[in-house]
Amino acid sequence: MLSALLVNGGNYIYNLLLGRILGPEAFADAALLVTLLLVLSFLGMTFQLVTAKFVATLPSNQWDVFRNRIGAFALLIGCLLGAMVFFSAPMLQNILHTENALMFRIFALGVPVYFVMSVNRGQYQGAESFVKLSISYQLEMWGRLGITLLAFLVIRDHFGALVSFGILVSLVFGLFPYKKLSLAKTAKAPIGLEWSKVRTFMLITAGYELTQIIINNSDIILVKHFFEAQEAGLYASLALIGRVVYFVAWMFVMLLLPTVVRLKKEGKPTGHILFKYVGYIGLLSTAIVVACALFPELIITLLFGDAYLSMASLLWQYALATSLFAVANIFTYYFLSLDHYKPILFSAGMGVSQIVLIVLFHSSLAMVVQLQILVMLVLLAVQILYFLSHRR
């Protein structure tokens, strides 16, 4: 938890420095790349969660065979997705109004690396080797921060491509401590493990991670498409501040999944674990929303500077939307750990609703934020009702 807090703090400093150095207009491109990195992290999280879940249930002498097979599949999918991004770079530049296509091509090279890194992290998470897991996250964060700032000092131009290069190098750092994949040993399945269960869990997890991508990142991408660069950069700063709740909540999710899987395997009750983490996130969220409501101008000035002050009135509203999503997310991951998949459908429906509403109603940035509050309220209410029904 301490390591996750430090990593999130470092990533926050990284984004704040980008905002201050580049200004709202240029920051829009940098924020888009950071959003794409978050999209990639959700896709990679599919492999991390699958690896973590089955490592937690398998005997230790079967981990290597399982990890090799999952790792080979992750590398294949990563190469395919990376190629898609690489060759569609000119189209992405046109749709998202960026400075050049090079930034997308550099980013594409990191996609296979991220997927292999996710499998590596999944084994450490499932085995509850949190020291090694922490080292991987620390190396990625500090590498991205250091390489990007060094590139800015040396080149001072084409900032979008430089940010993308910093992301690529940081993913290589995040591979360590690395347990080498043996791709030649992927044919044999571990004894006692039905791969149909692995495929089912992977498909369901991928579906849920897709809903996470939609809910967490579609607003920034749509704002980048529908609004001018200046407004898109201002909105990106708002989103970055408001999402601190979600980033901190993720460190609780990292602890929740293996704990619930282990308790279920031992035949012990798991409800108290959910209550504990919902309580933590609820208290944290309330404190952040209240702070954003009472001191919006101070927070924005300290973090981004006076150029972003026009977003002050929307700060607490965005923080509220993110808080509602963070709490709903705890419920979903809890049920995912127990092999209950209906909550994923709820999130998928709300994610699609969010996109449709923003596409139809985007007359102002305020409306974009308020639509998200509405969608997240409905999602949380549905998750709570499902939990109560499941308890009965």
N, C-alpha and C positions, 0 to 999 in steps of 0.2 A: 504493500500500500504506500509506503514511504517512497519507494522507487517510482511508482506510477505517478505519485503527486509531483515528484521532481521532473519526470519526463513531460507531464502535461504542462508544468510551469515553464520548462525550457521551450516546448513547442509554442507556448503562448508568447514568450519573449521573442521568439523567431518571427511570429506573425506581427507582433507589435512593431518590431524593428522594420519589417518590410513596409508596414503602413506609414511609419514616420519618414523613412528614407525616400519612398517612391511618391507619396502624395496620393490622393483619391483616385485619379485617372489611371495612373500606371499600376496602382495597387490592385485594380480590378483584374488585370491579367495574372498577377501573382496570386491573388486570392482564388482565381479559377483553377490554377495549378494545385494549390493546396486542397481545393475541393475535389479535384480529380484524384489526389492522393488519398483522401478520405474514402472516395468511391472504391479505389483499389484496396484500401484496408478492409472494407466491408466484404469485398469479394474474397480476399485472402483469409478473412476471418472464418469463412466457410471451412477451409482446409484446417485452420487452427482448431476450431471447435470440434470437428470430426475427429482429428487426431487426439485431442485432449480427452474426449469422451471415451474412445475405445482403448486408449492407453490406460485410462483409469479403471477399465474393466478387465483388461488382459493381464495374465501373468508376465512378469518382467522379461522372461526368456523368449517371449513372442513379440516384443516391441519392435525389434529391428526389422523383422520380416514385414510386419504391418506397415511400419514407417517407410520402407523402401517402395512398397506398392503405392501407397498414398503419394509419396514424393514424386514418383515417376508420372503419375496422373496430373499432379499439380504443375509439374514442369511442362507437360504437353499443353494443358489448358492455358498456362501463362504465355507460352510461345504463340499460340493461336490468337489470343486476345491482344498481345503486344503487336503482332503483325497487322491486325485490324486497325489499331490506333495509328501505327506507323504509316500505313498506306492511305488512310482517310484523313491525314493531317491537313491537307489543303481545304477539304470540306469543313472540318472542324474550325479552321481559321475563319472561314466565311460565315458560318452560322453564329459563332460566338464573338466575332468582331475583335480578334486579337491582332497583335503587332505582326506576327509571322507564324509560319507553320513549323519552324524548327523546334520550338518549345514542345510541341506534341510528339515529334519524332524522338527527341531525347528522352522524354517521359516514357515512351513506348518501350525503350530498351530496358527499363527497370521493372516492367510487369512480370516477366518470368522470375526475376530475382525475388520479387516480393512474395510470389506464391511458394517458392522453395523455402524462403525464410519463415513463412507462416506455418509450414509443416514442422520445421525445426522448433519453433516456439510452441506448437501444439504438444509435442512430446514432453517438453519441460513443464508445461502447464498441467497436463494430465498426470504426470508423475509428481506434481507439486514441488518441482525443483525451482523454486521461485528466485533463487539467487542467479542461476544461469538465465532464466527468463528476464530478469531485471537487467542483466548485463547487455543482452541483445537490444532491449528498448533504449538503454542509456547510450549505447554506441550509435544507434541510428539517430537519436535526437541530437546529440552533441556533434556528430559528423555533419548533419544537415545544417545546423547553425553555423559551425565553423567554416565549412566549405563555401556556403553561400555568401557570407560576409567577406571572406577573403576574395572571392570572385568579383564582388561589387567593388572592392578597393582597387583591384588590379585592372579591370576592364571598363567599368563605368558606362556601359551601353548594353542594349539588348537584354534588359533585365529579366524578361520572361524566360529566355533561353538559359540565363544564368541560374534562375531559381530552379528550372527543370534539371539542370546539370547537378546542382546541389542535392536535389532529391535522389537522383540516380546514384551518386556516390554514397549517400547516407544509407541506401538500401543494401549496398555491398557491405558496409560496416555492420548493419543489423544482422547479417548472417552469422556473426560470431557471438558466443561460442558455437561452432558448427560441428554437427555430427554428420560425417560424410554419408551420402546416399550411395547404395550399391545397386545401380539400376539393373544389373545382370541377375539379381536375386529377387525379381518382382513376381515371378510366376506362381510361386507357392504361397497359398493362403495360410495364415496362422491356424493351428489346431483349435477346434472348438469355436471358431468365429465364422458366422455365415455372412458372406460378403453382400448378400442381398440386404441385410440389415444396415451395412455400411452405406450402400448406395441409397437406400431409402432415407437414412438420416442425412446424408449429404445433399440429396435433392431438396429435402424439406428445409434444411438449414440454408441452402443457397437461395431458396425462395424467400425465406425470412430476411436474409441479408439484403436481398434485392429490395424488399420493402423498406429496410433501413436506409439504403441508398436514396430511395425516392423521398422518404420523409425528411432525411437529414440534409440532402444536397440539392433537391430539385428546385428549391426556392432560389438559391444563388445562381444556378444555371439559367433559370427562366428570367430572373431579373437581369442577368447579363445580356440575354437575348432581347428583352422587351424595352429596357431602359438605356439611356445614354451612359457612357463610360464613367462620367463623374458620379451619377446616381448609383451605378452598380458598385463603384468603389466605396461609397458611403454605406451602402447596404452591407457590403462585405465586412466592414468594420463593426457594424451593429451585430451581425451574425456571430462574429468572432467573440465579442464580449458576452453575448447572450448564451453561447454554447458552452461556457465554462462549466455549467451544471452537468451537461452530458459527458464532458471529458472526465470530470471527477467521478461521475457515476460509473464510468466504465471500469475503474479499478475495483469497484465492488462486484461487478459482473465477473471479472476475472477470478475472484475468489468464490463466487456463488456456484458456478457450474461444477467444478470438481467436488466441492463439498456436498452438494445435493446428490450427485451421482454416487458418491461413496456411501452416503447415508441410505440411499435407496437400495444399494447392493447389500448393505448390512441389515436391511429390513427395519430400519429405524425411521421415526417420523421426520418430516422435512419442513412442515409448515412454519415452525419457529424461525428457521433460517430466512424464509421469505419475509416474515414480519420484521425481523431485525434489519434487513437491508432496505426494505421500504421505509422503515423509520429513519434510518441514516440519511437516505436520499431526500425524504420529505423535509427533514429539519434543515439540511443543507440548502435545498431549493428555496425554502421559505426565506432563509437569511439572505440569499443572493437577490431574490426578487425585491424584497424590502429595501435592501441597499441600493438597487438600481432605481427604485421609485423615489427614494429620498435624496440621492446624490448623483443624478444622471450626468449633469454637466461636469462635475468634479471627476467622475470616473472616466468619461470620454476624454477630457483634457489631459488627465494624467497618463492615460494609456495611448491615445492616438494624436492628441494635439487639437488646437482650435479649429483646424480645417474640417473636422468631422462633427462639430457641435450641433449641426442641424438635425442630427439623429437622436438628440437627447430625449425627446418626448416619447420615442418608440422603444427606448432601451428596456424598461421594465416589462413592456408587453412581449418583446421577443424572449426575454428571460423566462417569463411565465409560460410561453408556448414550449420552450425547451424543457422546463421543469416538468410539465405535464407528460411530455414524451419520455423523459428519463424514468419517471415512476412507472409508467405503463410498460416500459422496456424491461424493468425488473420482473414484472409478472410474466412476460413472454418468455424470457430466458429461463425462469424457474420451471415453467411447464415444458419447455423444450428439453430441459435436463431430465424430466420425468417421462419423455416420449409422448407428451400430449401436444398435438399440433394444431388444434383449432385456433388458438390465439394468433397464429401466423396469418390465417385468413383474415382475421380482424384487422391486423396491421396492414396487410396488402390492400384491403378495401379502403382504408383511410388514406394510404399513400396515393392510390389512384385518385381518390376524391380531392386530395390536396392539389395535385397537378391540374385536374380539370377546373377546379375553382380558380386557381391563379391564372390559368390560360384565359378563362372567361372574364375574370374580374381583376384587372391590374391597373386601375386608373391612377393609383398612388402606391408608394411604398407602405404607407400606413395600412391600406387595405390588404396588401400581401401578408403583413404580419398578423392582422386580426383574423384573417381566414385560417391561418395556422393555429391560432388559439382555439377557434371553434372546432377544428378537426381533431386536435389533441384532447380536448375535453370529451368529445364523443368516444375516442379511442380508450381513454382511461376508464370511463364509465362502463364500457363494454367489457374490458378486462376484469374489472372488479366484480361485475355481475357474473361473469364466467367462473371466477374463482369461488364465489359464494355458492354457486350451483354445484361446482365440483366438490366442495367441502361437504355439502349435504349428501 
